[in-house]
Amino acid sequence: MRTGFVTDPVYFLHRDEKGLHPECPERLHRILEGLHEKNLFDALISIRPRKAEEIYLTKKDKEYLDS
């Protein structure tokens, strides 16, 4: 079994100004460094991130499908 990994440079811009959310650029950097140090990164399946609009139906689409 292989593991997928989704990442994008825009993820490094995410910062919670209040410090309440654990996700931050430094954490992502450490995760990527660890994967590379352990030679695990190449074993992952790279998955292209998609915008929510590509994944979820709009309300209009749902109404059309429900009719």
N, C-alpha and C positions, 0 to 999 in steps of 0.2 A: 504494500500500500504506500502511495506517495502522498505528500502533503503539499497543498497549494499555499501560495504566499502572495498577498496583494499589497503592493506599495506603490507610491508615486511621489515625486519630488514635492508636490503640494502638501503632502502629509507633514513635511518638516516645518511648515508654516503654522501649524496648529499650536496654539498656546492658550491655556486657560488663564486669563488675567487674574482671577481670584485664587488660583492655585488649588482649586477643589477637585480637579480632574487629573487622574494619574498620567494621562497621555500628554507627552510633550516631546519636542524635537530631540532632547538629550536621551530620553528613554528609547526612542526609535533608533538613534545612532548606536546606542549600546547593544540593542538587539541585533542590528545588522553586523556590528563588529563581532559579536559572539558567534553568529552563524558563520561568518567568514573564518574566524580563528579556529573553529571546530570543523572546518571543511564541510559544513552542512548546507551552505547556501546553494551549491550546484545540484543538490539532491531535491530541492524544492521545485515545484511547478509554478512558474511565474504566471500570475493571473492579472490581466489588464483591468484596472478599476473602471467602473462605469458610473455614469451619473444616475441618480435616482430615477430620472425620467425614463431611462432605458429599462429599468427594472420593474417599476410599479405602474399600474394602470392609472390613468387620470379618472376623476369622478365621471366624466362624460363617457369614457371608454367602458367603465363598469356599468353605467346605466344602459348603454347600448347592448352589452353582452347579457344583462339581466332581462332585457325585453324579449 
